Amino acid sequence: MIRTALIATVICTTASVAAAGELTYGNAFIKQHRLDADGFGSADLTVLGGGIEYTYDAWTFSGELAHFDIEGTDIDYGSVAGEYRLNNGVSMGLDYTSLDFGGADISLTSVFAYYDMGTYALGAAIGDSSDLNDTVYTLFGSWDVAPTGTVGLDIIRIEGQTLYAGFADYDMDIYNVQADVITTDGLDLVSVAGGYSFGNGFSAIGSLSYFDLGGTDGTSITLGGQYEFVEGANVELALGRINIDGAPNIDQVSFGVNYEIGRRTSSRRTLGNVISSATGSFAGLTSF
């Protein structure tokens, strides 16, 4: 019941704001993953959520939420943001991100500004949280390499460590590709995901990832199919395998329903956006 309500809320909200301003992006999804470790049993992972962005005059408002449930252990995150674009190409705004890892809450409020030069955008943000020991600093930039293709990088200084998060996003008529690179002390992740359309609503989808977590290496691969039953809405089924050095291999079966329209226009990514982008390209866990 809660899952259905969350999806319905996002879709209804996108429909209502379209009349008041210009809807630039809307998304809702639910995915069910079955994870089976060789000789160690299985686990179910359910992920659901959605996102939205719309503009009104010089204002841009956005938000997203996601909920992870793995065998009764919950992880939730969400973010909201508002920004105002000046006539000289400078945008200034405020965003708030909240993460809940099984009852351990972390919230972050940031102010940001960036300069949009048309094809390029460069900016910075400073954030504060009562749950963290230090101020969070961010430098970010993006480059529109094509009308439907963007690459970018976020450099985040958090809790005395520097996190680098690069991304690429291409959405062409026949194929789409998303890639993410995240590196910080004790974590390296490289993920690529995409799809190829055969026509009549059918597409092949897949992902390939490499990760190094505290010196433990692993790879992940998924392959599957997708069917778009109405414009912007599709169902998907995928099979995958996660290989971890020195640990049992994990087989993955995933089923999902996705809804997406438009494309994000803001050059600012919140911490939640960075997480959702990486989990989307890694093993197809989300659909942001």
C-alpha positions as CSV (number, residue, x, y, z in Angstrom):
1,M,0.0,0.0,0.0
2,I,2.8,2.4,0.9
3,R,4.7,1.6,-2.3
4,T,1.6,2.2,-4.5
5,A,1.0,5.5,-2.7
6,L,4.5,6.8,-3.2
7,I,4.4,6.0,-7.0
8,A,0.9,7.6,-7.3
9,T,2.0,10.7,-5.4
10,V,4.9,11.4,-7.8
11,I,2.9,10.8,-10.9
12,C,0.0,13.0,-9.7
13,T,2.4,15.7,-8.6
14,T,4.0,15.9,-12.0
15,A,0.6,16.2,-13.6
16,S,-0.5,19.0,-11.3
17,V,2.6,21.2,-11.6
18,A,2.5,21.0,-15.4
19,A,-0.4,23.4,-15.4
20,A,1.4,25.9,-13.1
21,G,4.8,25.9,-14.8
22,E,6.9,23.9,-17.2
23,L,7.5,20.3,-16.2
24,T,11.0,19.4,-17.3
25,Y,11.4,16.0,-15.6
26,G,9.3,13.4,-13.9
27,N,10.2,9.9,-12.8
28,A,8.7,7.0,-10.8
29,F,9.8,3.4,-10.4
30,I,9.6,0.2,-8.4
31,K,12.1,-2.7,-8.6
32,Q,12.2,-6.1,-7.1
33,H,15.6,-7.8,-6.9
34,R,16.1,-11.5,-5.8
35,L,19.7,-12.0,-4.6
36,D,21.0,-15.6,-4.2
37,A,24.4,-16.2,-2.7
38,D,26.0,-19.6,-3.5
39,G,25.4,-21.8,-0.5
40,F,24.4,-18.9,1.8
41,G,20.7,-18.5,1.0
42,S,18.8,-15.7,-0.7
43,A,17.5,-12.2,0.0
44,D,14.9,-9.9,-1.5
45,L,15.7,-6.2,-2.2
46,T,12.9,-3.8,-3.0
47,V,13.6,-0.3,-4.3
48,L,11.1,2.3,-5.1
49,G,11.0,6.0,-5.5
50,G,10.7,8.9,-7.9
51,G,11.9,12.4,-8.9
52,I,10.6,15.6,-10.3
53,E,11.9,18.9,-11.7
54,Y,9.8,21.9,-12.9
55,T,10.4,25.5,-13.7
56,Y,8.3,28.6,-13.1
57,D,9.7,31.8,-14.6
58,A,13.3,32.0,-13.4
59,W,12.8,29.5,-10.6
60,T,13.6,25.8,-10.8
61,F,12.3,23.3,-8.2
62,S,13.2,19.7,-7.8
63,G,13.0,16.7,-5.5
64,E,13.5,13.0,-5.3
65,L,13.0,10.1,-2.9
66,A,13.9,6.5,-2.7
67,H,13.3,3.6,-0.3
68,F,15.4,0.4,-0.1
69,D,14.1,-2.6,1.8
70,I,16.3,-5.6,2.1
71,E,14.9,-8.3,4.4
72,G,13.4,-5.8,6.8
73,T,16.4,-3.4,6.9
74,D,15.4,0.0,5.5
75,I,17.4,2.7,3.8
76,D,15.7,6.0,2.8
77,Y,16.9,9.1,1.2
78,G,15.3,12.2,-0.3
79,S,16.3,15.7,-1.4
80,V,14.5,18.9,-2.3
81,A,16.1,21.9,-4.0
82,G,15.2,25.4,-5.3
83,E,17.2,27.7,-7.4
84,Y,16.8,31.1,-9.1
85,R,18.5,32.0,-12.4
86,L,19.7,35.5,-12.8
87,N,19.9,37.3,-16.2
88,N,23.7,36.9,-16.4
89,G,23.6,33.1,-16.4
90,V,24.3,32.7,-12.7
91,S,22.0,30.4,-10.7
92,M,21.8,30.5,-6.9
93,G,19.9,28.1,-4.7
94,L,19.4,25.9,-1.6
95,D,19.1,22.2,-1.3
96,Y,18.4,19.7,1.5
97,T,19.3,16.0,1.6
98,S,18.3,13.5,4.2
99,L,19.6,9.9,4.5
100,D,18.4,7.3,6.9
101,F,20.4,4.1,7.2
102,G,18.5,1.8,9.4
103,G,17.7,4.5,12.0
104,A,21.0,6.4,11.7
105,D,19.9,9.8,10.2
106,I,22.1,12.2,8.3
107,S,20.8,15.5,6.9
108,L,22.6,18.1,4.9
109,T,21.6,21.6,4.0
110,S,23.6,23.4,1.3
111,V,23.7,26.7,-0.5
112,F,25.1,26.7,-4.0
113,A,25.8,28.9,-7.0
114,Y,26.9,28.1,-10.6
115,Y,27.5,29.8,-13.8
116,D,25.8,28.4,-16.9
117,M,27.7,29.2,-20.1
118,G,25.3,27.4,-22.3
119,T,27.3,24.2,-23.1
120,Y,29.3,24.4,-19.9
121,A,28.4,24.9,-16.2
122,L,30.7,25.4,-13.2
123,G,29.7,25.9,-9.6
124,A,30.3,25.4,-5.9
125,A,28.4,24.6,-2.8
126,I,28.9,24.7,0.9
127,G,26.8,22.6,3.3
128,D,26.2,22.1,7.0
129,S,24.8,19.3,9.0
130,S,24.4,18.7,12.8
131,D,25.1,15.0,12.1
132,L,28.5,15.6,10.6
133,N,31.7,16.9,12.2
134,D,32.8,19.1,9.3
135,T,31.4,21.5,6.8
136,V,30.8,19.9,3.4
137,Y,32.4,21.6,0.4
138,T,31.6,20.8,-3.2
139,L,32.9,21.9,-6.6
140,F,31.0,20.7,-9.7
141,G,30.9,21.1,-13.4
142,S,29.1,19.7,-16.4
143,W,29.4,19.8,-20.2
144,D,26.6,19.2,-22.7
145,V,28.5,17.3,-25.4
146,A,25.3,16.8,-27.4
147,P,21.6,18.0,-27.1
148,T,20.9,14.8,-25.2
149,G,24.3,14.0,-23.8
150,T,26.0,15.4,-20.7
151,V,29.2,14.6,-18.8
152,G,30.2,16.0,-15.4
153,L,32.2,15.8,-12.2
154,D,31.4,16.5,-8.6
155,I,34.3,16.9,-6.1
156,I,32.9,16.6,-2.5
157,R,35.0,17.2,0.6
158,I,33.1,15.4,3.4
159,E,34.3,14.2,6.9
160,G,37.9,14.9,6.1
161,Q,37.9,12.9,2.8
162,T,37.5,13.9,-0.8
163,L,35.0,12.1,-3.0
164,Y,35.2,12.3,-6.8
165,A,32.0,11.5,-8.6
166,G,32.0,11.6,-12.4
167,F,29.1,10.8,-14.7
168,A,28.0,10.6,-18.3
169,D,24.4,10.4,-19.6
170,Y,23.5,9.9,-23.3
171,D,19.9,9.4,-24.4
172,M,19.6,8.9,-28.2
173,D,16.7,7.6,-30.3
174,I,18.0,4.1,-30.6
175,Y,20.2,3.7,-27.5
176,N,21.0,5.2,-24.1
177,V,24.1,5.0,-21.9
178,Q,24.7,6.0,-18.3
179,A,28.2,5.8,-16.7
180,D,29.4,6.6,-13.2
181,V,32.9,6.7,-11.6
182,I,33.2,7.2,-7.8
183,T,36.4,7.2,-6.0
184,T,37.4,8.0,-2.4
185,D,39.5,6.5,0.4
186,G,38.4,2.9,0.6
187,L,36.0,2.9,-2.3
188,D,36.3,2.8,-6.1
189,L,33.4,2.2,-8.4
190,V,33.1,2.2,-12.2
191,S,29.7,1.4,-13.7
192,V,28.2,1.5,-17.2
193,A,24.5,0.8,-18.0
194,G,22.4,1.3,-21.1
195,G,19.9,0.0,-23.5
196,Y,19.4,-0.6,-27.2
197,S,16.0,-0.3,-28.9
198,F,14.9,-2.9,-31.5
199,G,11.6,-1.0,-32.2
200,N,8.0,-1.7,-31.4
201,G,8.7,-0.9,-27.7
202,F,11.3,-3.7,-27.2
203,S,14.8,-3.0,-25.9
204,A,17.8,-4.9,-24.6
205,I,19.3,-3.5,-21.4
206,G,22.4,-4.3,-19.4
207,S,25.1,-3.1,-17.0
208,L,28.7,-3.7,-16.2
209,S,30.5,-2.6,-13.0
210,Y,33.8,-2.9,-11.2
211,F,34.2,-2.0,-7.5
212,D,37.0,-2.1,-4.9
213,L,35.7,-1.8,-1.3
214,G,38.4,-1.6,1.2
215,G,40.7,-3.8,-0.8
216,T,38.1,-6.3,-1.8
217,D,37.5,-6.4,-5.6
218,G,34.3,-7.3,-7.3
219,T,32.5,-7.1,-10.6
220,S,28.8,-7.1,-11.6
221,I,27.0,-7.8,-14.9
222,T,23.4,-7.7,-15.8
223,L,21.5,-8.5,-19.0
224,G,17.8,-8.2,-19.7
225,G,15.0,-6.9,-21.8
226,Q,12.6,-4.0,-21.5
227,Y,9.2,-3.3,-23.0
228,E,7.7,0.2,-23.3
229,F,3.9,-0.2,-23.2
230,V,3.1,3.5,-23.3
231,E,5.3,6.4,-24.0
232,G,7.7,6.9,-21.0
233,A,6.5,3.8,-19.1
234,N,8.1,0.4,-19.3
235,V,8.6,-3.0,-17.6
236,E,11.9,-4.8,-17.4
237,L,13.3,-8.2,-16.5
238,A,17.1,-8.8,-16.1
239,L,19.4,-11.5,-14.9
240,G,22.8,-10.7,-13.3
241,R,25.8,-11.9,-11.3
242,I,27.9,-10.2,-8.7
243,N,31.4,-11.7,-8.3
244,I,33.3,-10.8,-5.1
245,D,36.9,-11.9,-4.5
246,G,37.0,-14.3,-1.6
247,A,33.3,-14.4,-1.1
248,P,30.3,-16.4,-2.6
249,N,29.1,-15.2,-6.0
250,I,25.6,-13.6,-6.0
251,D,23.0,-14.3,-8.7
252,Q,20.5,-11.6,-9.3
253,V,17.0,-11.6,-10.9
254,S,15.4,-8.2,-11.2
255,F,11.9,-7.1,-12.3
256,G,10.9,-3.4,-12.5
257,V,8.3,-0.9,-13.6
258,N,9.6,2.5,-14.7
259,Y,8.0,5.8,-15.7
260,E,10.1,8.7,-17.0
261,I,9.4,11.9,-18.9
262,G,11.6,14.9,-19.9
263,R,15.2,15.6,-18.9
264,R,16.8,17.4,-15.9
265,T,17.9,21.0,-16.7
266,S,19.7,22.0,-13.4
267,S,23.4,21.6,-13.3
268,R,23.4,21.1,-9.6
269,R,23.5,17.5,-8.2
270,T,22.7,16.9,-4.6
271,L,24.4,14.2,-2.6
272,G,21.3,12.2,-3.1
273,N,21.5,12.7,-6.9
274,V,25.1,11.3,-6.8
275,I,24.0,8.2,-4.9
276,S,21.0,7.6,-7.0
277,S,23.0,8.0,-10.2
278,A,25.6,5.5,-9.1
279,T,23.1,2.9,-7.8
280,G,21.2,3.2,-11.1
281,S,24.1,2.2,-13.2
282,F,25.4,-0.4,-10.7
283,A,23.5,-3.6,-11.2
284,G,20.4,-1.7,-12.3
285,L,19.4,-1.1,-8.6
286,T,17.4,2.1,-9.2
287,S,16.0,4.0,-12.1
288,F,17.1,7.6,-11.6
